[in-house]
Amino acid sequence: MTSTNPILEKAKILIVDDELIIASDIQSIIERLGFRVTGIAEDAAEAWKMVEKELPDLILMDIRLRGKTDGITLSEEILNKYDIPIVFISAFADNETLDRAKKIEPYSYLTKPFNTRDLHSAVEIALYKHSLGKKLKESEARLKKSETLLNKTQEIAKVGGWEWDIASQTMYWTDECYRIHDMEPEEVEPGSPEHIKRSLDCYPSQEREKILKAFELCCQEGTPYKLESLFLTYKGRELWVQTSGEAVYENGKITKVIGNILDITERKQAEAHNRLLATMLDTAPSSITVHNANGEFLYANQKTFELHGFSKEEFFALNLQNIDVPESAQHTEARIQKIAETGEVSFESSHYRKDGSAFPLHILSKSVTWNHQAAILSVATDISEQKAFEQALVEREEQIQSIFRSAPVGIGMLVDRVFKAVNPSTTEITGYSREELIGQSARMLYATDEDFNYVEREKYAQIAKYGRGAVETRWKRKDGEIRQILLSSTPIDLKDLSKGVTFSAQDITERKQAEKALRESEERFKALHNSSFGGITIHDKGLILECNQGLSDITGWSYDELIGMDGLLLIAESSRNFVRSQIAAGYEKAFEAVGIRKNGEEYPLRLEARSIPYKRKQVRVVEFRDITEQKAAEAALQESEYKFRSLIDQAAEMLFLHDTEGKIIEVNRAAIENTGYSREELCNMNVMDIDPDVIERDDLKNYWKKLQIDSEAVTFESRHKRKDGAFYPVENTIAVVQLKDKNYLFALARNISERKEAEAQQLKLREQLIQAQKMESVGRLAGGVAHDFNNMLMVIMGQAELAMGKISPDDKLYSYLTEINKAGERSANLTRQLLAFARRQTIQPRIVNLNDIVSDMLKMLRRLVGENIDLVWQPGAKIWPIRVDPAQIDQILANLSVNARDAIDNSGFLILRTNNVTLDEDYCGKNSDCKPGEYVQLVVSDTGCGMSKEVLENLFEPFFTTKAIGEGTGLGLSTVYGIVKQNNGHIKVYSELDMGSTFNIYFPRYNEGILTVDKLTNKENILGGNGTILLVEDEAAILHLNHELLNDLGYTVLKAISPDEAIKKAASYEGKIHLLLTDVIMPGMNGRQLAEQLIANRPDMKIIYMSGYTSNVIARHGVLDKGVQFIQKPFTKATLAKKIRQAINDIHDKD
């Protein structure tokens, strides 16, 4: 039997046995089994030689050998040096020997005698175990090497690895993971709660929560994560780390999570450094750019964009040639060539801004490498200010030369007292020309050597002491005249006087003469100033140098006591700081203070000061005047004025005092309250600003003339204009008054708004009475005519009907009778219209549902209006019953439909709608022909041509028509009006040209248990509210009405008569606007456009649209989309309150 393992077949086996016969038998067996025997050794020495020579793969070692070294000891020595498997063979061994043999850990142990199978098994097992062990050691070595390499790699990359076993709840870390945490592996048990706690404590609390949540999600759902965070190691080092995790699946189940922790501190620091560098570049005071040889920009800082006026995107779309001025662009190639030769170039250039203007730059360009390509770095500094400064220097030089030439004093330069430069004033003073002076000694200008030498000594003595010198001297002109000169000199170089001096020479001859005259006048001044009625003092820096007798009389101090005294001691303590500030400011106008006399008495004082020259210096002359008597008089006058002001301010009428040119001088409180202006505003206005009628009405011009000629009081009516632009009527009484020898006009104006409103109301009632009387008269006439006419029609139509019953329909006479009958029916319809208008039509009222009547009429109405008009029917829900003759409703619908058909050009809409409504006292107070209560509303609206105001005023007049002759009787709307009034109803019409028409008809609700009016109009049912509402309406009357309604309901109202005004008020109002209540159709901008504009800045504001037209008519104006709040005109106060609360409650809930 041989081995089938090729590795085992090649094995070399050494037999160590001191019995050669047994050893040879073992050799035979081994070789027969397919192994190769390298030799047989009988003792330890021979065995060592064979081991070192052959290095066998297996040793069969007898325990007992000849000599001092037995098999066990020999095996120990061999194993200490070589890795060779050993199998012990022995015939006998005691326990001690066996224990020694076990310590060697042999691969097997055979007891002699043994059979071939046992030997074969022992050899193969030993060789196989050794082979496996060797491979395991190699694998462990490779693993160790890999681990070492991994740990070293992680240490270099600063990446620590970790593994979490979900089942065992254990954690494994690599060495770098421990190093990043500043922890040692032996410090804590891996995966223990302490281990986990130490790791998590390194993260800030917020980041810790994120990491735990991500880790749990990865464990539960397999979601990988990667997070960055600040990190404080166990030893307190601050790092930035990136931690990541990923699930490991086994058989579709998450068993582990592996991940790493990366030290990214250096990257974070580099990013911060890069951000700092970018910030430094962007905040640099100069433009920094990088461009290639073609002029394409690769980089530019923020200053570059600011200097050129381009955005970043706009600038990078440009080329250097786009911004370089032509004068500079022509040198670009030469500059690039110089950069290639020397590495850099510096030059001045100009660039264009975005607006086309050019500005100068100083540019330093160098060659650089940018993203692995050759490029040019340029640092450009805006030198606009430098250029401006250089230009200013040139201009300054020109100005200095101009000053030098045009100075009114002599200016020049001397070196060793020889003229080197002189200006024209020097030649004028001396009489010599420039050519005569230049190069000559200054001695030529002095009359004597003594004068010449004195100037030199005195001038240089002052220069040595003060750095400059000034002396008064005499110059002798070319013509011999002696002039007094003030000569000032300043050395060009104080350290080297040989460089010369500059000088200025001022001719003071006339001043010297004036000083002499002044001295002569001082004596005269003293005499005059002592005779002054007030106190006069001259002081220098507060000390009195001179005073008159008047000052002594006022203060009680003697002349000798006053001279040398501090002038502020003459001022009471309460006024000293004020007077001191006036002195410091050089104030030269009269002012008042409080003085104090020698005896301590305080008194009112008037001071006035001037600066004057006195003994070659500037001093202050002050006049003291005791104003005690003047103050007493002023106090009495003020008390009188106060009493007068109190009287006129208590007056109920407006009082104005103005001059003959109309400038307002004074007003009372009533004038302020009525006009809305403050007193200061009115006193800066002209009377024409508040009463434009003064210049617009010819009759008022005559009043003015009469006043100016006759000075008699006149009374007339006009209008005053308030500050807010509103007008109100006034009755004026004006008289001429004389104040301080000057004529003024004193006007008393009475606000007669209430009187005018009463007169207007009275006029309206009178017109309504006349109209009612007229309609009654026409009605009686129509009733009388209709009565007789009906009698005749009865005969005609009755006889025709009898005749038709007696003949055959085929008879020709039958057709004649038919036409007679049709004509009679048409006449009867006309009669019914007359009777309906006259409210004398015989009717059979019954309790009906208005929706049912309209629905029954729809088919007929559609035929009546034609196919080109869309008839829209919108029945209201749960309509209340009414008591009316259904035929009358048919008449109303037919008449209004025909009118709508005639008003619509080509195609359009006719809309019929019903509603339940309540008309309250407020609404009925504005519409005197209706009573408060519950009504059923019938709305008939069309999109026709609409009606003008003139047509609306005559709309229900009998026989009034806008149609051509023969096309209308003028009784259609009169009939509608008569039917409505006959049934105790109410009708309201809204129409504008090109905007269609809407007829709102109200029939009283029929109710057996009719509620009383008081219950219907109980104010407790009207729920008000709070909040701010922006009200927009272009009809002033409706705007005013709605404003009053909203105020009554408790709301704060911002009213606007146009969209523009509404936008301004919304922008300026700082508080919250809860609701916009706006008309739909307005000039310039409709309600929806206004709402869209306002809602952009006030998204929480609610909106209600209002209109006199039905919703469908104004749908084309973009109002009634889904969710839009809408209220139909006319509406009652209760309806308005309910609609507002529906819209605004959401706001209050949120607030």
URMOGI-V206873 format. One record per pair of residues at least 12 apart in sequence whose C-alpha atoms are under 6 Angstrom apart, sorted by the first residue. I is the first residue (numbers start at 1). J is the second residue. D is the distance in whole Angstrom. If there is no record, write none. Layout:
I & J & D
I & J & D
//
This chain:
1 & 33 & 6
2 & 33 & 4
2 & 34 & 5
9 & 34 & 6
9 & 35 & 5
11 & 57 & 6
12 & 36 & 5
12 & 37 & 6
12 & 38 & 6
12 & 56 & 5
12 & 57 & 5
13 & 37 & 5
13 & 38 & 6
13 & 56 & 6
13 & 57 & 6
13 & 58 & 5
13 & 59 & 6
14 & 37 & 6
14 & 38 & 6
14 & 39 & 5
14 & 59 & 5
15 & 40 & 5
15 & 59 & 6
15 & 60 & 5
16 & 40 & 6
16 & 41 & 5
16 & 42 & 6
16 & 61 & 5
17 & 42 & 5
17 & 62 & 5
18 & 42 & 4
18 & 65 & 6
43 & 65 & 6
43 & 66 & 6
58 & 84 & 6
58 & 85 & 5
58 & 86 & 6
59 & 86 & 5
60 & 87 & 5
61 & 87 & 6
61 & 88 & 5
61 & 89 & 6
62 & 88 & 6
62 & 89 & 5
62 & 90 & 5
63 & 90 & 6
72 & 101 & 6
86 & 106 & 5
86 & 107 & 6
87 & 106 & 6
87 & 107 & 6
87 & 108 & 5
87 & 109 & 6
88 & 109 & 5
89 & 109 & 6
89 & 110 & 5
89 & 111 & 6
90 & 111 & 5
90 & 112 & 6
91 & 111 & 5
91 & 112 & 4
107 & 126 & 5
154 & 176 & 6
155 & 176 & 5
158 & 262 & 6
158 & 263 & 5
159 & 261 & 6
159 & 262 & 4
160 & 174 & 6
160 & 176 & 5
160 & 177 & 4
160 & 260 & 5
160 & 261 & 5
161 & 173 & 6
161 & 174 & 5
161 & 177 & 6
161 & 259 & 6
161 & 260 & 4
162 & 258 & 6
162 & 259 & 5
162 & 260 & 6
163 & 257 & 6
163 & 258 & 4
164 & 256 & 6
164 & 257 & 5
165 & 256 & 5
166 & 255 & 6
166 & 256 & 5
170 & 191 & 4
171 & 190 & 5
171 & 191 & 4
181 & 233 & 5
181 & 234 & 6
182 & 233 & 6
182 & 234 & 6
182 & 235 & 6
202 & 231 & 5
202 & 232 & 5
202 & 233 & 6
203 & 231 & 5
222 & 247 & 5
224 & 245 & 6
224 & 246 & 5
225 & 244 & 5
225 & 245 & 5
226 & 243 & 6
226 & 244 & 4
227 & 242 & 6
227 & 243 & 5
228 & 241 & 6
228 & 242 & 4
229 & 241 & 6
239 & 265 & 5
240 & 264 & 5
240 & 265 & 5
241 & 262 & 5
241 & 263 & 5
241 & 264 & 5
242 & 261 & 6
242 & 262 & 5
243 & 260 & 6
243 & 261 & 4
244 & 259 & 5
244 & 260 & 6
245 & 258 & 6
245 & 259 & 4
246 & 258 & 6
282 & 301 & 5
282 & 302 & 5
286 & 380 & 6
286 & 381 & 5
287 & 303 & 5
287 & 304 & 4
287 & 379 & 6
287 & 380 & 5
288 & 300 & 6
288 & 301 & 6
288 & 378 & 6
288 & 379 & 5
289 & 377 & 6
289 & 378 & 5
290 & 376 & 6
290 & 377 & 5
291 & 375 & 6
291 & 376 & 5
292 & 375 & 5
295 & 319 & 5
295 & 320 & 5
296 & 319 & 5
308 & 353 & 4
309 & 353 & 6
309 & 354 & 5
310 & 354 & 6
323 & 351 & 5
323 & 352 & 5
324 & 351 & 5
325 & 350 & 6
325 & 351 & 6
328 & 349 & 6
343 & 366 & 6
343 & 367 & 6
344 & 365 & 5
344 & 366 & 4
345 & 364 & 6
345 & 365 & 5
346 & 363 & 6
346 & 364 & 4
347 & 362 & 6
347 & 363 & 5
348 & 361 & 6
348 & 362 & 4
348 & 363 & 6
349 & 361 & 5
360 & 383 & 6
360 & 384 & 6
361 & 380 & 6
361 & 381 & 5
361 & 382 & 5
361 & 383 & 5
362 & 380 & 6
362 & 381 & 5
363 & 379 & 6
363 & 380 & 4
364 & 378 & 6
364 & 379 & 5
365 & 377 & 5
365 & 378 & 4
405 & 423 & 5
409 & 425 & 6
409 & 505 & 6
409 & 506 & 5
410 & 425 & 5
410 & 426 & 4
410 & 504 & 5
410 & 505 & 5
411 & 423 & 6
411 & 503 & 6
411 & 504 & 4
412 & 502 & 6
412 & 503 & 5
413 & 501 & 6
413 & 502 & 4
414 & 500 & 5
414 & 501 & 5
415 & 500 & 4
417 & 441 & 6
417 & 442 & 6
418 & 439 & 6
418 & 440 & 5
418 & 441 & 4
418 & 442 & 6
419 & 438 & 5
419 & 439 & 5
419 & 440 & 6
420 & 438 & 5
430 & 477 & 5
431 & 477 & 6
431 & 478 & 5
445 & 475 & 5
445 & 476 & 5
446 & 475 & 5
446 & 476 & 6
447 & 476 & 6
468 & 489 & 6
468 & 490 & 5
469 & 488 & 6
469 & 489 & 5
470 & 487 & 6
470 & 488 & 4
471 & 486 & 6
471 & 487 & 5
472 & 485 & 6
472 & 486 & 5
473 & 485 & 5
483 & 509 & 6
484 & 507 & 6
484 & 508 & 5
484 & 509 & 5
485 & 506 & 6
485 & 507 & 5
485 & 508 & 6
486 & 505 & 6
486 & 506 & 5
487 & 504 & 6
487 & 505 & 5
488 & 503 & 5
488 & 504 & 5
489 & 502 & 6
489 & 503 & 4
490 & 502 & 5
530 & 548 & 4
530 & 549 & 5
534 & 550 & 5
534 & 624 & 6
534 & 625 & 5
535 & 550 & 4
535 & 551 & 4
535 & 623 & 6
535 & 624 & 5
536 & 548 & 6
536 & 622 & 6
536 & 623 & 5
537 & 621 & 6
537 & 622 & 5
538 & 620 & 6
538 & 621 & 4
539 & 620 & 6
540 & 619 & 5
542 & 566 & 5
542 & 567 & 5
543 & 564 & 5
543 & 565 & 6
543 & 566 & 5
543 & 567 & 6
544 & 563 & 5
544 & 564 & 5
544 & 565 & 6
545 & 563 & 6
555 & 597 & 4
556 & 597 & 6
556 & 598 & 5
570 & 595 & 6
570 & 596 & 6
571 & 595 & 4
571 & 596 & 6
572 & 594 & 6
572 & 595 & 5
572 & 596 & 5
575 & 593 & 6
575 & 594 & 6
588 & 609 & 5
588 & 610 & 6
589 & 608 & 6
590 & 607 & 6
590 & 608 & 4
591 & 606 & 6
591 & 607 & 5
592 & 605 & 6
592 & 606 & 4
593 & 605 & 5
604 & 627 & 6
604 & 628 & 6
605 & 625 & 6
605 & 626 & 5
605 & 627 & 6
606 & 625 & 5
607 & 623 & 6
607 & 624 & 5
608 & 622 & 6
608 & 623 & 5
609 & 621 & 6
609 & 622 & 4
649 & 668 & 5
649 & 669 & 5
653 & 749 & 6
653 & 750 & 5
654 & 670 & 5
654 & 671 & 4
654 & 748 & 6
654 & 749 & 5
655 & 667 & 6
655 & 668 & 6
655 & 747 & 6
655 & 748 & 5
656 & 746 & 6
656 & 747 & 5
657 & 745 & 6
657 & 746 & 5
658 & 744 & 6
658 & 745 & 5
659 & 744 & 5
659 & 745 & 6
660 & 744 & 6
662 & 686 & 5
662 & 687 & 5
663 & 686 & 4
664 & 683 & 5
664 & 686 & 6
665 & 683 & 5
675 & 722 & 4
676 & 722 & 6
676 & 723 & 5
690 & 720 & 5
690 & 721 & 5
691 & 719 & 6
691 & 720 & 5
711 & 736 & 6
713 & 734 & 5
713 & 735 & 4
714 & 733 & 6
714 & 734 & 5
715 & 732 & 5
715 & 733 & 4
716 & 731 & 6
716 & 732 & 5
717 & 730 & 6
717 & 731 & 4
717 & 732 & 6
718 & 730 & 6
729 & 752 & 6
729 & 753 & 6
730 & 750 & 5
730 & 751 & 5
730 & 752 & 5
731 & 749 & 6
731 & 750 & 5
732 & 748 & 6
732 & 749 & 4
733 & 747 & 6
733 & 748 & 5
734 & 746 & 6
734 & 747 & 4
779 & 838 & 4
782 & 834 & 6
783 & 835 & 6
783 & 838 & 6
786 & 831 & 6
797 & 821 & 6
797 & 824 & 6
800 & 817 & 6
833 & 975 & 5
836 & 975 & 5
836 & 978 & 5
836 & 979 & 6
837 & 974 & 5
837 & 975 & 4
837 & 978 & 4
839 & 978 & 5
839 & 982 & 5
843 & 885 & 6
844 & 885 & 5
845 & 883 & 6
845 & 884 & 4
845 & 885 & 4
846 & 883 & 5
846 & 884 & 5
847 & 882 & 6
847 & 883 & 4
848 & 881 & 6
848 & 882 & 6
849 & 881 & 5
865 & 901 & 5
868 & 907 & 5
869 & 907 & 5
869 & 908 & 5
869 & 909 & 6
870 & 909 & 5
871 & 910 & 5
871 & 911 & 6
872 & 911 & 5
873 & 912 & 5
874 & 913 & 5
875 & 913 & 5
875 & 914 & 5
876 & 914 & 5
876 & 915 & 5
881 & 1006 & 5
882 & 1005 & 5
882 & 1006 & 5
883 & 1006 & 6
892 & 976 & 5
895 & 972 & 6
900 & 942 & 6
903 & 944 & 5
903 & 945 & 6
904 & 944 & 4
908 & 943 & 6
909 & 942 & 6
909 & 943 & 6
910 & 941 & 6
910 & 942 & 5
911 & 940 & 6
911 & 941 & 5
912 & 939 & 6
912 & 940 & 5
913 & 938 & 6
913 & 939 & 5
914 & 937 & 5
914 & 938 & 5
915 & 936 & 6
915 & 937 & 5
916 & 936 & 5
917 & 935 & 5
918 & 933 & 6
918 & 934 & 4
919 & 932 & 5
919 & 933 & 5
919 & 1132 & 6
920 & 932 & 5
920 & 1017 & 6
923 & 1132 & 6
930 & 986 & 6
933 & 1016 & 6
934 & 1005 & 6
935 & 1002 & 6
935 & 1003 & 5
935 & 1004 & 4
935 & 1005 & 5
936 & 1002 & 6
936 & 1003 & 5
937 & 1001 & 6
937 & 1002 & 5
938 & 1000 & 6
938 & 1001 & 5
939 & 999 & 6
939 & 1000 & 5
940 & 998 & 6
940 & 999 & 5
941 & 997 & 6
941 & 998 & 4
942 & 996 & 5
942 & 997 & 6
943 & 996 & 4
944 & 996 & 4
945 & 993 & 6
945 & 994 & 5
945 & 996 & 5
946 & 991 & 5
946 & 992 & 5
946 & 993 & 4
946 & 994 & 5
946 & 995 & 5
946 & 996 & 4
946 & 997 & 5
947 & 991 & 6
947 & 992 & 5
947 & 993 & 5
948 & 992 & 6
948 & 993 & 6
956 & 973 & 6
956 & 974 & 5
958 & 971 & 6
958 & 974 & 6
959 & 971 & 5
985 & 1002 & 5
985 & 1003 & 5
986 & 1001 & 6
986 & 1002 & 5
987 & 1000 & 6
987 & 1001 & 4
988 & 1000 & 5
990 & 1108 & 6
998 & 1109 & 6
1022 & 1134 & 5
1024 & 1049 & 4
1024 & 1050 & 6
1025 & 1050 & 6
1026 & 1050 & 6
1026 & 1051 & 5
1027 & 1051 & 6
1028 & 1052 & 5
1028 & 1053 & 6
1028 & 1073 & 5
1028 & 1074 & 5
1029 & 1053 & 5
1029 & 1075 & 5
1029 & 1076 & 6
1030 & 1053 & 6
1030 & 1054 & 5
1030 & 1055 & 6
1030 & 1076 & 5
1031 & 1055 & 5
1031 & 1077 & 5
1031 & 1078 & 6
1032 & 1056 & 5
1032 & 1057 & 6
1032 & 1078 & 5
1033 & 1057 & 5
1033 & 1079 & 5
1034 & 1057 & 5
1034 & 1058 & 6
1074 & 1101 & 5
1075 & 1101 & 5
1075 & 1102 & 5
1075 & 1103 & 6
1076 & 1103 & 5
1077 & 1104 & 5
1077 & 1105 & 6
1078 & 1105 & 5
1079 & 1105 & 6
1079 & 1106 & 5
1079 & 1107 & 6
1080 & 1107 & 6
1104 & 1125 & 5
1104 & 1126 & 5
1105 & 1126 & 5
1106 & 1126 & 6
1106 & 1127 & 5
1106 & 1128 & 6
1107 & 1128 & 6
1107 & 1129 & 5
1108 & 1128 & 6
1108 & 1129 & 4
//
